[in-house]
Amino acid sequence: MKRRNFLAAAGASLFGIHAPAISAQGNGIVMTVNGPISPEKIGVTLTHEHVLVDFIGAEQVNPDRYDAEEAFKVILPYLRQVRNLGCQSFIECTPAYIGRDVKLLQRLSQAAGMHILTNTGYYGAANDKFVPKHAYEESAGQLAERWLDEWREGIEETGIRPGFIKIGVDSGPLSDIDAKLARAAALACKQSGLPIASHTGDTRAGLEQVEILQEEGVDPTSFIWVHAQNDWQLMRRIESAVMGVWISIDNVNTNNSDAIIKKIMDMKAAGCLNKILLSHDAGWYSPGEPNGGDFRAFDALFTNLIPSMKETGFTQQEIDQLLIHNPQHAFTIDAKTSGL
């Protein structure tokens, strides 16, 4: 779909049309690091977090750069804390070549009593520091096959499958490599049903990615606009949500409840509450730093944002929509599409 058609169709939001949401009923699954679960079991979910991120760069990243046992001991109390606050599922968004460690995630999931999802895909933001060399040489189709291999066979011979595709792009216009990553994600999504979560630099980059997905025949309901709070343009977010895009507001902290609630209220007024995802983008055990560096907890959504929302007048039903039902829909994979 060309840009002019995208915006024309999205303009339907002006007439009060509510944003669509995919169904999580029937033969859908959510793929965790411990295997598939039914979507109804996902429960209260943090949709964009990290436990470990290595910023050394694609060519230097290596699991030998940190002690997995130390990382486990540092990270686990934070997961147990948020589990005690009611969080049942945790979407871990660290891709390959920037510190993804699926064995660590599986161990943490079992110890904390939480569902954890990991991902396949490559991260093209941060001026491509975390893009492996082969991604420049291979086609979008070849990259998609690499990611599909992880979906079909498991990641790095562990048998652990990804629950979504994670990519990253800088601000628009998309660079050649960022556009290739978006197209590869679209191709992999078509064959697996895995949703695509994309770290997105600005509004133009978000819209260009949606266009690429549509060119490849992928419905916008498969796309999660990560960091959508950045370069916030309300009408563009409403237009995208009406098309089906998931709007991820994932910078929750102890000091920004009022600003986030304003965004949620504006989206709610446009009939788009059912397309919002909430999270912190917190955590970040950092290899090379003493004790993993300054780890940020995952609790502010529960201890600050939700109480403030209730004071503002949000109902429990609306909060459940944001924390349970929206993630359930966003991360459900159609079993028929999955090929498993």
N, C-alpha and C positions, 0 to 999 in steps of 0.2 A: 504494500500500500504506500503510495506516495505521500509526502508530507502534507500536501493540501487536503488530501482525503482523510488522513489521520485526524487533522484538526477539525475538519468539518463533521466527521462522525462523532468525535469527542464532544463537540458543541452541544450534543443532546442533553448534557448535564444542565444546561441552562433552563431546560423545560421540566426539571424535577425528576428525571429518570434516575432511579437508584442504580448504583454500580452492581454489576453481576458478580457472583461468587461461584466457583466450581463446586460441585457436589462432593462430599466426602462419604457418601453412602455407597452401598453395593459392594463391588469388588475392590475397593480402594485399600491401599496399604500405606503405612509410614515406615520407612526403612531406618532403623536405628543401628548403632554399632554392635548390638546383640541380636540383630535380625529384625524381621518385619513384625509390626504390631498393627492392630486395627486402628483406624483413625480416632475412634472414640476413646482410646486409651491414652491419647497424648496429653490431655489435661492442661493445666496452666503451664504456659510455655514462654520461655525467653527466646526470641527468634533471631538474635544476632549478638553472639558473645564469642570470646576467645579464652582458652586456657593457657596456651603457649604460642608465642610468635617470635620467630628468629629473623631479625632485620639485617643479617649479614649479607644477603644477596644470593641469587639463584645459584651461582657457581661455587659458593663457599658453604652453603647450608648443609648440615650433616648432623645426624642424631648423636654423634660422638661429642658434639659441642656442649652437651649438658648431661647431667646425671638424672636419668629418668626416675630413680627412686627419690631423689631430693625434690624433683618437680612434683611428683605425686604427693609427697608429704606437705608441700607448700600449698598446693591447689585444693586438695580434698576438703579442708575445713571451710573454704568459701562455698563449695558446692553443697556441703552439708548444711551450712547456714541458710542458704536460699531454699534448700529442700524443706527445712523446718518452717520456712515462711510460706510454704505452699506450692513452690515450683515443682512441677513433675517432669517437664521435658526441657531440654537445653540444646539449642542449635549452635554447634561449634563451627565457626566460619573461617578457620585458618586453612588455606589451600596448600597443595604441594609446592615445594620450593620456597616456602616461607615458614616452615616449621610444623606442618601437619604430622601428628603422631597418633595413628589410629589405635595402636596397642595401648598407649597411655590413656586414650579416651575410653576404651573398653574397660580398662581396669578402674578408672574413676567412676564410670557409670555404675558398675557393679558395687563399688564400695559406698557410693553416695545414695544408691537406690533411686537413680534418676535415669530416664531415657535420654540418651545423647545421640545426636545426628552428626555425622561428618560429611565430607563433600569430595567431589572430583572437580577438575577445572584448574585454570591458571589465573594469576593475579597480575593484571596489566597496568594497574595504577602505580603511583610513585615513580613516574617516568620509566616504567618497565624494568626496574631493578630486579624484580622477582620473576621475570619471564625467562625460561630456559632457552638456550641457543636454538634448539631444534624447532621451537615454535616459529621462528622467523623463516626457517627453511621449508617447513611442511605446510601443506594446504589446510584450510579449515576442515575439510573432510578427514584428513589424516589425524588432526588433533582430536576431532570428535571420536574417531575410532580408539585412540588412546584412552579417552575418558570412558567410552563404552566398555572397553576391556575391564576397567576397574568396576564398572557396574555389573558386568556379567560374571567375572571371575573373582572379584574381590581385590582389595588394595594391597599391593606389595606382598602377595602370597599369604596374606593373613586370613582370607575369606571374609573380611569385613567389607561390606558394601556401602557406598555413599548413599545418602538420603536426598541429596540435591547437588546441583552444579553451582560452583562459586567462581565467578570471574571478577575482574576489576578493570575499570577504565578511568583515564584521566578526563579532564574537561573537553567538551566538544569544540570544534569538529573532531570526530574520532580519528586517531592516527590509524595507519594501515594495520598495525599489529592489534590495536584495540578492536577495530572493526572485524578483524579475523577471529579474535577470541569470541566476540559476540556471535558471529556466524557459526563458529564451531559449537558453541553452546546451544544454538538453535537446532543444529543438525543432531546433536546428541540428545536433546530434549525430545525431538520427534520420534526417535527410536526407543527411548527408555521411559518417557513420561516424567523424568526427573524435573522438578522446578528449577528455575535459574535465579540465583540471587547475585546481583551485580553491584559491587562498590562503584558508585557513579559520581563523577566529578562535579557535574552541574546539570542544569535543566536540558541544555541542548544535547548533551551526551545521553541523557535518559531517553529523550524522544528519538534520537538516531538509533539507539539500540532497539527500541520497540519497532521501528521501521524495518530493521534487519530481520528481526524475528518474524514479522508479518510477511516479508518477502520469502522466507523459507517455510511459510505455512504454519507457524507456531502461534497459538492463541495468546493474547496478552495476559490471560489469567495465569500463565506459566512464569511470568516475570515478576520478580521482587525488586523494586527500586530501592536499593540499600542507600542509607544516608540521604533519604529524600528530604530531610529537614534542612539540608544545606542548599543555598541558592533558592530558598523557598519562594515559589511563585504559585500562589493559591490556585488560580484558574488552571494552570498547567497540571497541578496535582489532581484537581477535580476531573479535568478532562481525561487524564490518564487512568484514574480510578474507574471512571465510567466505561472506559474501554476494557477494563478488567485487571489492570496493573495493580499489584500490591504496593502500598505506600508505607515504607519502613521508616518510622521515626525511632532511631536507635541511639540517641545520645542522652538518655535519661541519667541524671545525676542528682545530687542533693540540693542543687541551687537553681534548677531550671524548670520546676514544675509548672509555674504560671505560663511560661512561653510554650511549653508542650501542650498544656490544656487548651490554650488559645488555638493552636493548630488543629487539635482534635475537634474542638467545638465548631470551627469553621468547616471542617470536612463533614461533620455530623449534620450541619445545617444544609449541606448540599446532598445529603442522602448517601454519604460514602463512609459511614462508620464501619461498614462491613468489609472495607478494603484496607484498614490500617493495621500495621504490626508495630509492636512496641518492644524496645529492649535497651541495653546500656552500651554495647560495644566495649565492655569492660574486661577485666582479667589481665592477660598479657604477661605471664611468666616469661622473662627475657633471658635466653642463654647468654652467657658472658658477663652478666651482672651478678653481684653477690646476692645469694638467696633468691635469684630470679628477678631482682629489681623491685620496683614499687607496684605491687599487685593491687588492682582496684576491685573492690567487692561488687557483687551482683545484687545488692539488696535495695538500692534506692527506689526502684519501681514499687516495691512493696511497702517500704517504710515512709516514703515521701510522696510519690506521684499518686498512688491509689487513694490514700487518705485525703489528699487535696482534691482529687476528682470527686470523691464522695461529698466533701464539703461544698463543692461547686454545684452539686445536684445530679451527678451521674448516678444512674441506678446500678444495682448489682447485675441486672441483666445486660446492661450495656458494657460493664466491666468484663463480664464473662464473654461477651462477644469479642472484645479486644484481646483477651488473654487466653481464651480457650478455643472458641469457634473459628476465629480468623486463622490462627496458626494451623488448626486442624485442616481447614480447607486448603491453605497455601502449600502445605507439605504433603498432601495426599497424592499418591501415585496411582493411576489407574492400572490395575493388575493386568488388564488385557494389553495395554500399551507397553508395559514394562518388559515383556519378553521373558520373564522369569518363570 
